[in-house]
């Protein structure tokens, strides 16, 4: 009887240990663990206690531009494969980094049978006395998770997001030197109701010059909007390869 009691107690203890280990794995926030800052920026909400919103979407590749146009900028993202992970974990992490909005995407990965799941858990418990996170996540239905975190920007001076255009190298040093001219800054997005939008600048336009400042590099755009803030200034740009000019009245801070 003593042997049986000891066996029962050992079984209960092992079960408790296994349960605690599983709970520990479940308690870990994978959105937080797999978070990557965008360009190591310290961007966060302008609000001391933002009312963070969570949206679930199926259009990961299409959502970035509308978010930029609505006046948000990307703080960072989380990406990982796992079993069932509640969206509220993404919201909790978004709140902890003071994001205004988090967009969550979930894609079906693969599914293992119940028997293979049990076998994996038993094998892990037999070797280490606990369930490793990887063992737990490798069992059952797997999903691919992605979340992007966004902060609302302050009122923009101009209101554009840009890409620096670079000429394709020819392999000829002399020819490449000739190509090192002002190719402008391509507009990735134009913020709605901004001075740029009111000046009828559009996504895909290429900014060439603001006032007397040629836009040969992104830093020049910063210098230009700083110099002309609060003023009406002429902007030279290209649309579809054709040169054009518009006037924008920049905001001021």
Beta strands, then each sheet from edge to edge (+ up, - down):
strand 1: 35-37
strand 2: 53-56
strand 3: 72-82
strand 4: 101-110
strand 5: 142-152
strand 6: 160-164
strand 7: 185-190
strand 8: 206-210
strand 9: 213-214
strand 10: 232-239
strand 11: 242-249
sheet 1: 1+ 3- 5+ 4- 2-
sheet 2: 6+ 7- 8+ 9-
sheet 3: 6+ 7- 8+ 10- 11+
end
